[in-house]
Amino acid sequence: MTQDVFKALADPTRRRILDELAERDGQSLFEICARLTAKHGLNLSRQAVSQHLAVLETAGLVVPRREGRYKFHDLDTQPLERVVTRWLRPDPPEGTP
C-alpha cells in the first residue's frame, strides 16, 4: 500500500488532482476535468483523468462514492498520515538525551 502512495504522488497531474480535492471534496469527473483545465491549463481527456483517479483510488488517496448515476470523488488523507508517521519518532521522555 505504501508503494502505491509513492507511485500516486510521483505524478504532477495526480498531485494537482489531490490539490483540487483538498480544496473542494466530492467532485465529479467532469468537475475535476474542468478545474484542471481552468486553473492549471491541463487539457486532459476524461479518460486520462479517470486513469489518474484509478491510481489514486488504488493508493487509497481517493474514495469514490455513487449517488444515483453520478460518481463523486473524496480525498482520504489516512494513507499519507501512515507514510509520514512511519518515520517519525515519538518525542523522547523529558530528561533523556
Backbone bond lengths (Angstrom), bond angles and torsions (degrees), N, CA, C in turn:
res aa  C-N    CA-C-N  psi(-1)  N-CA   C-N-CA  omega(-1)  CA-C   N-CA-C  phi
1 M - - - 1.464 - - 1.530 110.57 -
2 T 1.345 118.12 -42.02 1.456 120.82 179.86 1.516 110.45 -62.08
3 Q 1.317 116.72 -37.94 1.456 121.15 178.72 1.533 110.29 -61.89
4 D 1.325 116.63 -38.94 1.463 120.97 178.03 1.520 111.53 -63.87
5 V 1.328 117.22 -36.97 1.468 121.12 179.56 1.519 109.54 -64.46
6 F 1.328 117.18 -46.05 1.465 119.73 179.60 1.524 111.45 -64.28
7 K 1.322 116.92 -40.15 1.469 120.77 177.33 1.525 110.15 -61.77
8 A 1.326 116.43 -42.96 1.464 120.43 -179.14 1.527 111.31 -65.18
9 L 1.315 117.18 -39.17 1.466 121.04 -177.62 1.525 112.90 -79.12
10 A 1.324 117.65 -13.57 1.464 120.95 -176.83 1.525 112.92 -68.88
11 D 1.316 117.30 -23.91 1.460 121.02 -175.50 1.537 110.76 -96.00
12 P 1.344 117.88 127.75 1.469 120.12 -178.35 1.536 113.85 -63.18
13 T 1.326 117.52 -31.55 1.470 119.80 178.29 1.525 110.18 -66.17
14 R 1.327 116.94 -41.98 1.463 119.87 178.65 1.529 111.09 -65.82
15 R 1.321 116.55 -36.24 1.476 118.88 176.47 1.524 110.40 -64.42
16 R 1.323 117.61 -36.61 1.472 120.20 177.13 1.524 111.31 -67.65
17 I 1.306 116.74 -38.18 1.468 120.10 176.17 1.527 109.37 -61.05
18 L 1.322 116.75 -44.51 1.467 119.98 178.11 1.522 111.17 -63.09
19 D 1.337 117.08 -38.95 1.471 120.41 176.53 1.520 110.90 -59.60
20 E 1.325 115.88 -43.06 1.462 119.68 -179.58 1.531 111.43 -66.73
21 L 1.314 117.03 -38.32 1.463 119.58 178.16 1.528 111.35 -72.16
22 A 1.326 116.65 -30.47 1.467 119.37 176.23 1.526 110.06 -67.58
23 E 1.327 115.87 -35.39 1.464 120.76 179.10 1.528 111.46 -72.42
24 R 1.338 115.79 -39.85 1.470 119.84 179.85 1.526 108.53 -150.15
25 D 1.309 115.47 106.98 1.456 122.72 -178.82 1.524 111.70 -73.70
26 G 1.315 116.70 161.68 1.463 121.43 172.23 1.514 114.66 75.19
27 Q 1.329 117.14 40.63 1.462 120.34 -179.49 1.525 111.18 -95.09
28 S 1.319 114.28 149.59 1.467 120.35 173.44 1.525 108.76 -82.68
29 L 1.318 115.89 168.74 1.464 121.24 176.90 1.527 110.23 -57.58
30 F 1.315 117.25 -43.52 1.459 121.61 179.47 1.529 110.82 -59.34
31 E 1.326 117.05 -45.27 1.469 120.48 -179.64 1.522 111.70 -63.90
32 I 1.323 116.55 -41.93 1.468 119.79 178.99 1.519 110.12 -62.79
33 C 1.324 117.52 -45.31 1.473 121.12 178.35 1.523 110.85 -59.25
34 A 1.318 116.83 -44.95 1.469 121.12 -178.64 1.524 111.09 -63.71
35 R 1.322 117.34 -42.32 1.470 120.52 -179.61 1.526 111.43 -67.95
36 L 1.330 117.24 -38.07 1.460 119.92 178.04 1.523 111.07 -64.47
37 T 1.322 116.66 -37.34 1.459 120.73 178.44 1.524 110.63 -71.23
38 A 1.322 117.19 -49.23 1.467 121.44 -174.53 1.524 112.68 -68.91
39 K 1.318 117.19 -43.53 1.461 120.00 -172.97 1.517 114.48 -92.33
40 H 1.339 116.80 -26.73 1.464 119.81 -173.08 1.529 113.34 -122.44
41 G 1.325 117.38 -3.42 1.456 120.51 179.78 1.523 113.62 68.34
42 L 1.327 117.31 21.73 1.462 121.22 179.37 1.524 109.56 -93.46
43 N 1.303 116.61 109.87 1.464 121.35 179.12 1.519 109.23 -97.40
44 L 1.322 115.06 76.04 1.460 121.10 -179.83 1.523 109.97 -97.06
45 S 1.310 115.66 149.56 1.461 119.48 175.66 1.532 109.01 -71.40
46 R 1.317 115.19 160.75 1.469 119.47 177.21 1.537 110.01 -61.68
47 Q 1.319 116.35 -34.70 1.458 120.15 179.37 1.533 110.95 -65.07
48 A 1.329 117.05 -41.05 1.470 120.61 178.77 1.525 110.88 -63.89
49 V 1.324 116.85 -43.74 1.464 120.43 178.78 1.526 109.43 -65.64
50 S 1.329 117.95 -38.62 1.469 121.43 177.03 1.526 111.15 -60.20
51 Q 1.319 116.35 -40.35 1.466 119.90 178.80 1.526 111.02 -65.71
52 H 1.328 116.80 -40.61 1.466 120.40 176.83 1.530 110.13 -63.73
53 L 1.324 116.41 -42.07 1.466 120.22 178.82 1.532 110.86 -63.34
54 A 1.318 117.42 -35.82 1.466 120.98 178.55 1.527 110.90 -62.82
55 V 1.325 116.67 -40.70 1.471 120.26 177.65 1.528 109.51 -64.81
56 L 1.327 116.67 -42.74 1.462 120.80 179.19 1.531 110.96 -65.33
57 E 1.328 117.32 -35.94 1.466 121.06 177.31 1.525 110.83 -67.21
58 T 1.328 116.88 -42.22 1.463 121.13 178.40 1.524 110.89 -60.00
59 A 1.319 116.56 -37.05 1.469 121.65 178.82 1.522 111.89 -77.46
60 G 1.322 116.92 -9.11 1.459 120.49 -179.62 1.512 114.31 81.92
61 L 1.334 116.97 9.08 1.463 121.01 -178.20 1.526 112.73 -83.76
62 V 1.317 116.73 -22.87 1.467 122.08 177.95 1.527 107.86 -126.83
63 V 1.321 114.67 132.53 1.464 120.85 179.05 1.527 107.76 -115.48
64 P 1.336 116.91 117.09 1.464 119.25 178.66 1.529 110.45 -82.55
65 R 1.318 115.71 149.52 1.464 120.39 173.32 1.516 107.62 -141.94
66 R 1.318 115.13 144.25 1.465 121.42 -178.81 1.521 109.59 -104.92
67 E 1.315 113.54 137.61 1.465 121.63 171.33 1.517 105.73 -131.99
68 G 1.318 114.94 104.96 1.458 118.66 -175.18 1.506 109.65 64.70
69 R 1.315 116.13 -127.42 1.464 118.98 179.43 1.520 113.01 -94.45
70 Y 1.316 117.27 6.39 1.463 121.64 -178.72 1.516 111.06 -102.96
71 K 1.316 115.16 146.53 1.460 122.03 177.79 1.524 107.75 -117.88
72 F 1.322 115.74 125.56 1.461 121.42 -179.66 1.526 108.58 -114.15
73 H 1.329 115.01 152.95 1.459 121.18 -175.79 1.525 109.39 -119.35
74 D 1.327 115.50 128.79 1.460 122.02 179.37 1.523 109.66 -117.86
75 L 1.323 116.06 144.54 1.457 122.62 177.95 1.522 109.56 -80.98
76 D 1.324 116.49 136.06 1.462 122.19 174.21 1.527 107.20 -123.39
77 T 1.320 117.55 115.05 1.469 121.50 -175.70 1.526 113.28 -90.74
78 Q 1.318 118.53 -3.02 1.468 119.99 -178.47 1.534 113.46 -57.35
79 P 1.331 120.45 -42.19 1.473 118.56 177.67 1.533 112.03 -60.64
80 L 1.324 117.38 -35.33 1.471 120.13 177.41 1.517 110.67 -66.92
81 E 1.324 116.43 -41.04 1.463 120.49 179.45 1.524 110.58 -62.91
82 R 1.330 117.39 -40.14 1.470 120.18 178.44 1.522 111.04 -64.27
83 V 1.328 117.62 -38.98 1.464 120.63 179.49 1.523 109.95 -66.10
84 V 1.300 117.14 -44.55 1.471 121.10 -177.81 1.523 110.77 -66.57
85 T 1.316 117.81 -47.27 1.459 120.05 -176.25 1.521 112.76 -71.47
86 R 1.297 116.89 -14.83 1.460 120.78 178.98 1.528 111.24 -59.25
87 W 1.326 116.75 -37.20 1.455 119.92 -176.16 1.530 114.03 -105.88
88 L 1.293 117.02 -5.18 1.454 119.50 177.35 1.519 109.38 -79.90
89 R 1.311 114.66 138.08 1.456 119.07 177.83 1.514 108.25 -101.20
90 P 1.310 117.41 145.01 1.469 118.44 175.98 1.516 110.09 -65.06
91 D 1.309 116.05 152.15 1.455 120.04 177.88 1.527 109.51 -61.76
92 P 1.350 116.80 134.01 1.480 117.88 179.00 1.532 109.86 -69.09
93 P 1.317 117.58 151.46 1.460 119.86 178.10 1.515 110.50 -59.00
94 E 1.314 115.71 149.95 1.468 119.66 -179.75 1.515 110.17 -60.98
95 G 1.332 114.84 142.81 1.456 120.02 178.66 1.515 114.30 92.40
96 T 1.341 118.45 -7.42 1.461 120.22 177.17 1.516 108.96 -101.00
97 P 1.322 116.04 143.28 1.485 118.79 -179.11 1.482 113.52 -71.75
